Amino acid sequence: MNLYIKYMVSLRCKLLVKQELRKLGLHYVIVELGKIEILEDITSEQKIALSKALKKSGLELMDDPRAILIERIKNVIIEMVHYNDELPNVNYSDYISARLNYDYTYLSNIFSEVNGCTIEHFIIAHKIERVKELLLYDELNLTQISYKLNYSSVAHLSNQFKKVTGLTPTFFKKIKNKRLSNLENL
């Protein structure tokens, strides 16, 4: 039986979920980003107990099929942008559709209807967050970041970054450096 949980992947979350499943005598096959697969059927009492235990830790057991699908879309995007060394070299629509085994138009419509923004805007927001992270790590230059995140050019990345944040990547990096030097001077 598959269960879906609204949570971000982290070692702490996985350990917590596994611990709660063991307490309830449930045997899991998979505990991954937003999804649990258990061997046995779960009773309504076990489901309620699991839901309560997870809620105490800020996690949410999901029942609504539409909400589950939206969460799966978000998880695929977050995994794609934040946890892969390089983004796939295919259209994101093809990638998401293939990963979830749904027609992209259907996924796009349901996502927009429920979230109030398009999948494309959600991807852009996460790509910009990833750019910020990479700028803060200071290991890659803007050209390398642009390549890593499949931007067509540094100019495209810079324009999108400014449109989303109101700052250029260079100015964002300067602010970061200034804050760090201010902290060191304390």
Secondary structure, DSSP 8 states (H G I E B T S, - for coil): -EEEEE----HHHHHHHHHHHHHTT--EEEEETTEEEESS---HHHHHHHHHHHHHTT-EEE--HHHHHHHHHHHHHHHHHHSSSS--SS-HHHHHHHHHTS-HHHHHHHHHHHHSS-HHHHHHHHHHHHHHHHHHHTSS-HHHHHHHTT-S-HHHHHHHHHHHHSS-HHHHHHHHHHHHHHHHT-
